[in-house]
């Protein structure tokens, strides 16, 4: 069973978008997948409820209850955890106890980059991370790759202390499919496939951590 935590110190960074699309990818791949929602807004759990009627459902669990780990079925192959909004590094340490990988979304704005630098330094100092027990990767989210600002932001993110694993473009497609309990991995049009390719490096990296 591989456990992946998606977390950030910044709200509104696309954390839930990453968690739900990852969970859908694994489910589409035929894997028994659980999505744990540790965010009080409950968006990931609502998404999983909408997906329940599809051919590739994802089991949604509330991560707000202390015994959520006991509710994970024994045959689960992937667990994706949508972390609490605006989590601090000290709070993060508790969630890292039995996690294989941590994904941190970063937005390409000056404010977000500066906030991320502080948070990432703190994450790098956590015992599990320092000992290499938890792999950490970054996801550049809501990019406009045709703009100079996004291009410069990507170069800055590459200088942060963890590897940049994905460049996710800013598109309303993610919002539209989320409302249906779906993901970009549930569609096969040429346009959608280009967005799926944005995830390729990240998915290969996660496979190595399993």
C-alpha positions in Angstrom: 0.0 0.0 0.0 1.5 3.3 -1.1 0.5 6.5 0.8 0.8 9.9 -0.8 0.2 13.2 1.1 -0.6 16.4 -0.7 -0.1 19.4 1.5 0.9 23.1 1.5 1.2 26.0 3.9 -0.8 28.1 1.4 -4.5 27.9 0.9 -5.9 27.9 -2.7 -2.9 26.3 -4.2 -4.7 23.5 -6.0 -4.0 20.9 -3.3 -7.4 19.2 -3.7 -7.2 19.2 -7.5 -3.9 17.3 -7.3 -5.2 14.8 -4.8 -8.4 14.0 -6.7 -6.7 13.7 -10.0 -4.1 11.4 -8.6 -6.7 9.2 -6.9 -8.7 9.0 -10.2 -5.5 8.1 -12.1 -4.8 5.1 -9.8 -8.5 4.0 -9.9 -8.5 4.2 -13.7 -5.4 2.0 -13.6 -7.5 -0.6 -11.8 -6.0 0.0 -8.3 -8.1 0.0 -5.1 -7.8 3.6 -4.1 -8.7 5.5 -1.0 -8.9 9.3 -0.8 -8.5 10.7 2.7 -9.9 14.2 3.2 -8.1 16.0 6.1 -9.3 19.4 5.0 -12.3 20.9 6.9 -13.9 22.1 3.6 -14.4 18.4 2.7 -14.0 19.0 -1.1 -12.2 15.8 -1.7 -14.8 13.7 0.1 -17.6 15.3 -1.8 -15.7 14.6 -5.0 -15.4 10.9 -4.1 -19.1 10.8 -3.3 -19.9 12.1 -6.8 -17.6 9.5 -8.3 -19.2 6.6 -6.5 -21.5 5.7 -9.4 -18.7 5.5 -12.0 -16.9 2.3 -13.1 -13.7 3.4 -11.3 -14.8 4.7 -7.9 -12.6 6.0 -5.2 -13.4 5.4 -1.5 -13.5 8.7 0.3 -12.7 8.9 4.0 -12.7 11.8 6.4 -9.3 12.4 7.8 -10.7 14.6 10.5 -11.4 11.6 12.7 -8.5 10.2 14.7 -9.3 6.6 13.7 -9.4 7.2 9.9 -6.4 4.8 9.4 -8.5 1.9 10.9 -11.1 2.4 8.2 -8.8 1.8 5.2 -9.7 -1.6 3.7 -7.0 -4.2 3.8 -6.9 -4.6 0.0 -6.2 -0.9 -0.6 -3.3 -0.3 -3.0 -3.1 3.5 -3.0 -4.0 6.1 -0.3 -4.0 9.7 -1.3 -4.3 12.2 1.6 -5.6 15.7 0.9 -3.9 17.5 3.8 -5.4 20.3 5.9 -5.4 23.8 4.4 -2.6 26.1 5.5 -0.8 23.4 7.4 2.4 24.2 9.3 5.5 22.1 9.2 5.1 21.1 12.8 1.6 19.8 12.1 2.8 18.1 9.0 5.2 15.9 11.0 2.3 13.9 12.5 0.9 13.1 9.1 4.2 11.9 7.8 4.3 9.0 10.2 3.3 6.3 7.7 3.5 8.3 4.4 5.8 7.3 1.5 5.7 10.6 -0.5 4.8 14.2 0.1 3.7 16.4 -2.8 3.7 20.2 -2.3 1.9 22.4 -4.8 3.5 25.8 -5.5 1.8 28.7 -7.3 3.8 31.0 -9.6 3.2 34.3 -7.8 5.8 36.2 -5.8 3.8 36.0 -2.6 3.4 32.2 -2.9 7.0 31.6 -3.8 8.2 33.6 -0.8 5.8 31.7 1.5 6.8 28.4 0.0 10.5 29.0 0.6 10.0 29.4 4.3 7.7 26.3 4.5 10.0 24.2 2.5 13.0 25.0 4.7 11.0 23.9 7.6 9.9 20.7 5.8 13.5 19.9 5.0 14.3 20.0 8.7 11.7 17.4 9.7 13.2 14.2 11.0 11.4 11.8 8.5 12.5 14.0 5.6 16.1 14.4 6.7 16.4 10.7 7.1 15.0 10.0 3.7 12.0 8.1 5.0 9.6 10.4 3.1 10.3 11.5 -0.5 9.2 15.1 -1.2 8.4 16.6 -4.6 7.0 19.9 -5.8 4.2 20.6 -8.3 4.1 23.9 -10.1 0.4 24.6 -10.4 -1.8 26.9 -12.4 1.0 27.9 -14.8 0.5 30.0 -17.9 3.6 28.6 -19.7 3.3 31.2 -22.6 4.0 34.0 -20.1 7.3 35.3 -19.0 6.1 35.4 -15.4 5.3 31.7 -15.3 8.6 30.8 -17.0 10.6 32.8 -14.5 8.6 31.3 -11.6 9.4 27.8 -12.9 13.1 28.6 -12.8 12.8 29.9 -9.2 10.9 26.7 -8.2 13.7 24.6 -9.6 16.1 26.3 -7.1 14.0 25.2 -4.2 15.3 22.3 -2.0 13.1 19.6 -3.5 12.7 18.3 -7.1 10.1 19.9 -9.4 8.0 17.0 -10.7 5.2 18.6 -12.7 4.2 21.8 -14.5 0.4 21.9 -14.4 -1.2 24.4 -16.7 -4.0 26.8 -15.6 -7.2 25.5 -17.2 -10.8 25.5 -16.3 -10.9 21.8 -17.4 -9.9 20.7 -13.9 -12.7 22.7 -12.3 -15.3 21.4 -14.8 -14.5 17.7 -14.4 -14.2 18.0 -10.6 -17.8 19.0 -10.4 -18.7 15.6 -11.9 -16.5 13.5 -9.6 -14.2 13.0 -12.5 -10.6 13.9 -13.5 -8.6 14.6 -16.6 -7.7 10.9 -16.6 -11.3 10.0 -17.3 -11.2 11.6 -20.8 -9.3 10.8 -24.0 -9.6 13.8 -26.3 -6.4 15.1 -27.9 -6.6 18.3 -25.8 -7.0 16.4 -22.5 -4.1 14.1 -23.4 -1.8 17.1 -23.5 -2.8 17.9 -19.9 -2.3 14.3 -18.9 1.2 14.5 -20.2 1.9 17.2 -17.7 1.6 14.5 -15.0 4.0 12.0 -16.6 7.1 12.8 -14.7 5.3 13.0 -11.4 3.6 9.6 -11.9 7.0 8.0 -12.8 8.5 9.5 -9.7 5.7 8.2 -7.5 6.1 4.7 -9.0 9.7 4.7 -7.8 8.6 5.6 -4.2 6.2 2.7 -4.0 
